[in-house]
Amino acid sequence: MSLRNLCLVLTVLAFAPAWAADVALVMSVQGKVLRLDGANPASVEAFVKLSEGDRLSLDRNARLRVAYFENGRHETWTGPGSLDLTSRGGQTGGLAAAEVKTLPLAVARQLARTPVADREGRKAPARTRAVPAPDAMARLEATYQDLRNRAAADDLEPETYLLAGLFELRELDRVERLLADLKQDRPRNPEAVLLISLYRKAVKNLREARQ
Protein backbone atom coordinates (compact mmCIF):
# COMPACT_ATOMS: atom_id res chain seq x y z
CA MET A 1 0.00 0.00 0.00
CA SER A 2 1.36 3.43 -0.93
CA LEU A 3 1.98 6.06 1.74
CA ARG A 4 -0.77 8.20 0.21
CA ASN A 5 -3.34 5.39 0.41
CA LEU A 6 -2.28 4.52 3.95
CA CYS A 7 -2.80 8.12 5.05
CA LEU A 8 -6.23 8.11 3.43
CA VAL A 9 -7.27 4.96 5.27
CA LEU A 10 -6.03 6.33 8.60
CA THR A 11 -7.91 9.57 8.03
CA VAL A 12 -11.17 7.74 7.33
CA LEU A 13 -10.75 5.62 10.43
CA ALA A 14 -9.97 8.63 12.58
CA PHE A 15 -13.16 10.40 11.58
CA ALA A 16 -15.44 7.36 11.52
CA PRO A 17 -18.47 7.82 13.80
CA ALA A 18 -18.38 6.06 17.16
CA TRP A 19 -21.51 4.10 16.37
CA ALA A 20 -20.10 2.60 13.16
CA ALA A 21 -19.00 -0.55 15.01
CA ASP A 22 -22.31 -1.12 16.79
CA VAL A 23 -23.45 -4.65 16.01
CA ALA A 24 -26.20 -5.46 18.53
CA LEU A 25 -28.70 -4.09 21.01
CA VAL A 26 -29.19 -5.53 24.49
CA MET A 27 -32.91 -6.26 24.79
CA SER A 28 -32.98 -7.37 28.42
CA VAL A 29 -30.68 -8.22 31.31
CA GLN A 30 -31.36 -10.24 34.44
CA GLY A 31 -28.67 -10.66 37.05
CA LYS A 32 -25.11 -9.32 36.73
CA VAL A 33 -23.59 -8.85 33.27
CA LEU A 34 -20.33 -6.92 32.82
CA ARG A 35 -18.63 -5.52 29.74
CA LEU A 36 -14.93 -6.24 30.25
CA ASP A 37 -12.89 -3.22 29.20
CA GLY A 38 -9.39 -3.42 30.57
CA ALA A 39 -9.30 -2.70 34.28
CA ASN A 40 -12.70 -0.97 34.23
CA PRO A 41 -15.52 -3.48 33.71
CA ALA A 42 -18.91 -1.80 33.36
CA SER A 43 -22.38 -3.12 34.11
CA VAL A 44 -24.50 -3.86 31.05
CA GLU A 45 -28.13 -2.68 31.05
CA ALA A 46 -30.99 -3.11 28.63
CA PHE A 47 -30.97 -0.94 25.48
CA VAL A 48 -27.18 -0.55 25.46
CA LYS A 49 -25.55 -1.05 22.06
CA LEU A 50 -22.68 -3.51 21.81
CA SER A 51 -19.71 -3.34 19.46
CA GLU A 52 -17.82 -6.01 17.61
CA GLY A 53 -15.06 -7.30 19.86
CA ASP A 54 -16.85 -6.56 23.12
CA ARG A 55 -16.39 -9.24 25.75
CA LEU A 56 -19.15 -9.79 28.30
CA SER A 57 -19.07 -11.70 31.54
CA LEU A 58 -22.29 -13.30 32.83
CA ASP A 59 -22.54 -14.28 36.47
CA ARG A 60 -24.34 -17.39 37.61
CA ASN A 61 -28.09 -17.01 37.07
CA ALA A 62 -27.54 -14.03 34.73
CA ARG A 63 -29.70 -13.93 31.60
CA LEU A 64 -29.00 -11.76 28.55
CA ARG A 65 -31.04 -11.17 25.38
CA VAL A 66 -29.28 -9.60 22.39
CA ALA A 67 -30.52 -8.66 18.89
CA TYR A 68 -27.99 -8.35 16.03
CA PHE A 69 -28.45 -5.69 13.39
CA GLU A 70 -26.75 -7.35 10.43
CA ASN A 71 -28.65 -10.62 10.20
CA GLY A 72 -31.57 -10.37 12.66
CA ARG A 73 -30.13 -13.05 14.93
CA HIS A 74 -31.66 -12.93 18.39
CA GLU A 75 -29.82 -14.74 21.19
CA THR A 76 -30.71 -15.49 24.80
CA TRP A 77 -27.75 -16.47 26.97
CA THR A 78 -27.60 -17.68 30.58
CA GLY A 79 -24.54 -17.59 32.85
CA PRO A 80 -22.07 -18.29 34.14
CA GLY A 81 -19.46 -17.69 31.44
CA SER A 82 -18.20 -15.13 28.94
CA LEU A 83 -19.34 -13.98 25.52
CA ASP A 84 -17.42 -12.32 22.68
CA LEU A 85 -19.44 -10.20 20.26
CA THR A 86 -19.14 -10.42 16.48
CA SER A 87 -21.32 -8.74 13.87
CA ARG A 88 -23.27 -11.93 13.28
CA GLY A 89 -23.56 -13.48 16.73
CA GLY A 90 -21.90 -14.25 20.02
CA GLN A 91 -18.97 -16.60 20.51
CA THR A 92 -19.19 -18.30 23.86
CA GLY A 93 -16.56 -18.90 26.47
CA GLY A 94 -18.12 -21.55 28.67
CA LEU A 95 -21.77 -20.54 28.33
CA ALA A 96 -24.49 -23.04 27.56
CA ALA A 97 -25.81 -22.86 24.00
CA ALA A 98 -27.99 -19.84 23.36
CA GLU A 99 -31.67 -19.88 22.60
CA VAL A 100 -31.82 -18.48 19.08
CA LYS A 101 -34.52 -17.01 16.90
CA THR A 102 -34.40 -14.77 13.84
CA LEU A 103 -35.98 -11.34 13.57
CA PRO A 104 -37.01 -9.90 10.21
CA LEU A 105 -34.14 -7.75 8.91
CA ALA A 106 -36.41 -4.70 8.78
CA VAL A 107 -37.05 -5.11 12.51
CA ALA A 108 -33.37 -5.63 13.34
CA ARG A 109 -32.35 -2.56 11.36
CA GLN A 110 -35.03 -0.46 13.01
CA LEU A 111 -33.75 -1.55 16.41
CA ALA A 112 -30.31 -0.34 15.29
CA ARG A 113 -31.76 3.19 15.16
CA THR A 114 -32.54 3.17 18.89
CA PRO A 115 -30.92 6.37 20.25
CA VAL A 116 -28.32 5.76 22.91
CA ALA A 117 -25.52 7.65 24.64
CA ASP A 118 -21.97 6.58 24.00
CA ARG A 119 -19.92 4.79 26.65
CA GLU A 120 -18.72 8.04 28.20
CA GLY A 121 -22.29 9.26 28.61
CA ARG A 122 -22.15 11.96 25.93
CA LYS A 123 -25.00 12.23 23.47
CA ALA A 124 -24.47 10.09 20.41
CA PRO A 125 -24.31 12.06 17.14
CA ALA A 126 -27.71 12.62 15.56
CA ARG A 127 -28.23 10.88 12.27
CA THR A 128 -29.85 12.56 9.33
CA ARG A 129 -33.40 11.37 8.85
CA ALA A 130 -34.13 9.79 5.48
CA VAL A 131 -37.26 10.83 3.63
CA PRO A 132 -39.88 8.27 4.74
CA ALA A 133 -41.87 6.24 2.25
CA PRO A 134 -45.57 7.23 1.98
CA ASP A 135 -46.66 4.03 3.71
CA ALA A 136 -43.91 4.05 6.35
CA MET A 137 -46.29 4.64 9.26
CA ALA A 138 -48.72 1.96 8.16
CA ARG A 139 -45.92 -0.60 7.80
CA LEU A 140 -44.45 0.39 11.15
CA GLU A 141 -47.77 -0.07 12.95
CA ALA A 142 -48.56 -3.36 11.17
CA THR A 143 -45.15 -4.82 12.05
CA TYR A 144 -45.53 -3.65 15.64
CA GLN A 145 -48.90 -5.36 15.98
CA ASP A 146 -47.46 -8.59 14.58
CA LEU A 147 -44.52 -8.42 17.03
CA ARG A 148 -46.82 -7.64 19.96
CA ASN A 149 -49.16 -10.53 19.09
CA ARG A 150 -46.20 -12.94 19.18
CA ALA A 151 -44.38 -11.53 22.22
CA ALA A 152 -44.86 -12.23 25.89
CA ALA A 153 -46.68 -9.55 27.85
CA ASP A 154 -43.50 -8.42 29.64
CA ASP A 155 -41.34 -8.42 26.48
CA LEU A 156 -40.56 -4.82 25.47
CA GLU A 157 -39.01 -5.67 22.11
CA PRO A 158 -42.17 -4.65 20.17
CA GLU A 159 -42.30 -1.29 21.95
CA THR A 160 -38.57 -0.77 21.39
CA TYR A 161 -39.13 -1.33 17.68
CA LEU A 162 -42.13 1.02 17.58
CA LEU A 163 -40.38 3.78 19.50
CA ALA A 164 -37.36 3.63 17.19
CA GLY A 165 -39.64 3.94 14.17
CA LEU A 166 -41.72 6.78 15.58
CA PHE A 167 -38.59 8.65 16.63
CA GLU A 168 -37.04 8.23 13.19
CA LEU A 169 -40.23 9.60 11.63
CA ARG A 170 -40.07 12.49 14.13
CA GLU A 171 -43.50 11.61 15.53
CA LEU A 172 -42.46 13.02 18.88
CA ASP A 173 -45.96 13.50 20.27
CA ARG A 174 -46.71 9.83 19.61
CA VAL A 175 -43.40 8.85 21.20
CA GLU A 176 -44.39 10.74 24.34
CA ARG A 177 -47.85 9.16 24.43
CA LEU A 178 -46.34 5.69 24.14
CA LEU A 179 -43.91 6.51 26.94
CA ALA A 180 -46.82 7.60 29.12
CA ASP A 181 -48.62 4.33 28.37
CA LEU A 182 -45.51 2.33 29.27
CA LYS A 183 -45.16 4.18 32.55
CA GLN A 184 -48.79 3.49 33.43
CA ASP A 185 -48.87 -0.14 32.29
CA ARG A 186 -45.45 -1.21 33.62
CA PRO A 187 -44.68 1.00 36.63
CA ARG A 188 -42.44 -1.61 38.29
CA ASN A 189 -40.67 -2.94 35.22
CA PRO A 190 -37.02 -1.76 35.47
CA GLU A 191 -36.45 -2.13 31.72
CA ALA A 192 -39.51 -0.02 30.97
CA VAL A 193 -38.03 2.64 33.26
CA LEU A 194 -34.77 2.55 31.28
CA LEU A 195 -36.58 2.74 27.94
CA ILE A 196 -38.72 5.66 29.10
CA SER A 197 -35.69 7.55 30.40
CA LEU A 198 -33.76 6.91 27.18
CA TYR A 199 -36.48 8.28 24.91
CA ARG A 200 -37.41 11.20 27.13
CA LYS A 201 -33.80 12.38 26.90
CA ALA A 202 -33.74 11.77 23.13
CA VAL A 203 -36.97 13.72 22.59
CA LYS A 204 -35.75 16.56 24.82
CA ASN A 205 -32.46 16.77 22.92
CA LEU A 206 -34.22 16.79 19.55
CA ARG A 207 -36.73 19.46 20.58
CA GLU A 208 -33.90 21.65 21.90
CA ALA A 209 -31.93 21.16 18.68
CA ARG A 210 -34.91 22.47 16.68
CA GLN A 211 -35.09 25.72 18.65
N, C-alpha and C positions, 0 to 999 in steps of 0.2 A: 504494500500500500504506500502511495506517495505521501510525502509530508503534508502536502496540501489537502489530500483526502482525509488524512488522519486528523488534521486540525478541524475539518468540517464535521467529522463524526463527533469529536469531543465537544464542539460547540453545540451541536444538536442535543447531545446528552445533557449538557450543562443546563440548557434552557427547557428541557422536557418537563411537563407539569408533574407535580408530585403524585397525582392520581393515575398517571399512565400505567403504573405497575399493579393497580388494583385488580385482583382476580376473583374475589369472592366477597359475599356479605354474610356476616354472622346473623342468623335468623333467631336463635335463642340460645341461652346458656343456663344450665343448672349446675350448681356446685362451683368449684374453683377451677378456672382455666386461665393460664398465664401465657402471654406472648414473650418468648425468651429473646431478649435483645441485649446481649453482652451482660454486664453486671446489673442491669436495671430491668428485670422482668416486670411486665405490666399486666394488670388484670384485663381480661377480655370481657366485654359486655355485648349484649345484643345490638345489632345495627351498626357495628364497627366493620369497616372494610379491611380486608386482609390482602397482603401483597405476595407475589410469588417469592418464595424463599423464606417466608415467615415460618418460624418453628413455634408450635404451641405445646404446652404441657397440660395434661388433664389429670387432676387428682382422682383418687378413688371415688366412685359414685358421681363424678362429673359427667354431664351430657351436653353435647354441642351439636347444633344444626347449622350447616353451611350451604349456601347456594352459590354456584360458580357461574360467572357471566358468559364465558366463552361457549360452553356446551350445554348449559342448563342442568348440569349434574347437581343433585341435591343429596348431601350426605348427613347422616346422623351418627355421631361417634360417642362412645362411652368409655370412661377412664377405668383404670389408670393407664398412662402411657403418653407418648409424644406423637406429634403430627407435623409433617412438613408440607407446606402449601406449594402446589404447582398451579398452572393456569387451567388445568383440566381435572384436578382432583387432588385429594390428600394422599400422601405417602406415609404409612404408619410406622411407628417405632414402638411396637409392643401392644398396640391397641387391638381389641377384637375387631373383626370385620365390620365395616360400616353398613348401616341400613341405607340403601340407595334407591332413589327414584329420579326421574327426569322431568324437569320443567320445560314447557314450551320455550323456545329461544326468545320469543317476543317478551315473555314474562321475565326471563333471566336478564335480558338487556334493559328492561324497565327498572328492575331492582338495582341495576348498576347505576342508575341515575338518582338513587337515594342520596340526599345531601348529607354530608358528614364533615366534621372538623378533622384536620390532619392530626398527626400523633402529638404535636406540640400544643394542640388546643386552638390554633389559629383557624380562622375561617378558611375553608377550602375555596379555591378560585371558582367564580361563577362561570358556568358554561353558557355559551350562546344558545338560545332556544331556536330550534329548527322550526320552519313554518309547518304547522300541523296539517295533516290531511283533513279534508272536509268531514270525514266520518270518524275522526280520531276519538272523539268523546264517546260515541256509540260503541266502538270496539273496546275501548277501555272499560266501560261499564259492563259490557257483555262478558268480557274475560274475567272481570272481578266477580260477577255473579257465579260464573262457572267455578272459579277457585273457591269461593265461599261455600258453595254447595258441597264441594268435595272435602273441605278442611274441617278439622275438629273445631269445636266452639272456642277453645282457648288459643287456637293457632292464629297469629297475627300476620302471617304471610300474605293473605289476600288484602288486608288493609295496607300493608307496606307497599304492595304493588299499586294499589289505587292511589295512595298518597303521592307516590313518585310520579304517577301519570298526571294527576291533577296539578301538582307543583310544576311539572314541565310545561303544561298547558297554561300556566299562570292563572289557574282558577283558585285564587287565594281565599276567597270567601267560602268556597266549598271545602277547601282544605281545613279551614278553621271550624266549619260545622262538623266535619268528620272527627276532628280532634275533640270537640265538645262531646260528641256521641261516645267516643272511646273512653273519655274520662268518666262519663256517667255509667256506661255499661261495664267497665272493668276498673273500678276504683282501686282495687287491691292488687292488680296485676303489675308487677314491677317492670315488665317489658313494655306494657302499654304506657307506663309513666315515662320510660326512656324515649319511646317513639313520639309521644306528645311533646316532650321537651325539645327533642331534635327539630321537629317541624315548626314549633312556635318560634324557635330561634331563626330558622331558615326564612320563615315568612317575615319576621321582624326585619331581618337583614335586607331582604328583597324590597320591602316597602320603603325602608330608609334609603336604599340605593336609588329608588325612583324619585325621591324628593329633590 
